[in-house]
Amino acid sequence: MSLKCFGEEEMANLREVIESGQLWRGMEGRFTHRFEQAMAAHLGRRYVYGVSSGTAANEAAVTGLGIQPGDEVICPATAPIFVSLPVFAAGGIPVFADVDPRTLIISTDGIEAAVSERTKAVVVVHLFGQPAPMDELLQAAGSHRLKVVEDCAQAYDCFYKGKKAGTLGDVTCFSLQQSKHITSGEGGIVATDDPEIYRRAVLCSNAGMP
Ligand SMILES: Cc1ncc(COP(=O)(O)O)c(C=O)c1O
């Protein structure tokens, strides 16, 4: 398989970055900021923040929800470890829920069996480009007052009932690692409409600095 999927446009952008002397996220107006604004418009979400990987985006998303030590976060049993390790990093405890055997996506029955009085959130992974059944999952989560993280690492521009995956939960994370649908080599995105989740996600990703 040819990996030559980059061309003149990327070369021109790279040149602009190199000539600017600013390889980090830097100031407003630089590439990262422009990308965040473009992604926010594309997703129709209020806030988008670029981070160093999809795993970092999952950590920022869970931390953004305000998970406290001992809080439980339900994760799909089949999801890669990138999904559950960030829960530990946020101080929480991942609790694994069964998935629909046809799609390997978390099921409402799985959520119901995993929920406890300590559960604060559920991570829904839209897997292999398939959208999760968000209506029923949001209803199950809502009935237990759980926040919902959408992991869209494998589901860029994936639609559920005409709505984009990543626009339905409280907070969303994407990976930009090269095996994903869009890439910066490595990288990630966290997206939300909630200013408080955004504030905490940025603090988490940026060594406590706003
Ligand atoms: C569902 C899912 N979430 C999170 C990640 C983590 O992304 P990254 O490799 O950019 O840290 C991946 C990566 O494969 C993934 O498939």
The ligand as an ORCA input file, in Angstrom:
! r2SCAN-3c Opt
* xyz 0 1
  C     -10.842      3.845     19.601
  C      -9.510      4.476     19.857
  N      -9.392      5.387     20.845
  C      -8.220      5.980     21.102
  C      -7.095      5.695     20.368
  C      -5.803      6.353     20.744
  O      -5.241      7.142     19.733
  P      -3.665      7.439     19.643
  O      -3.013      6.226     19.069
  O      -3.563      8.635     18.739
  O      -3.176      7.724     21.025
  C      -7.162      4.772     19.323
  C      -5.972      4.479     18.523
  O      -5.881      3.522     17.789
  C      -8.399      4.132     19.062
  O      -8.537      3.242     18.080
*
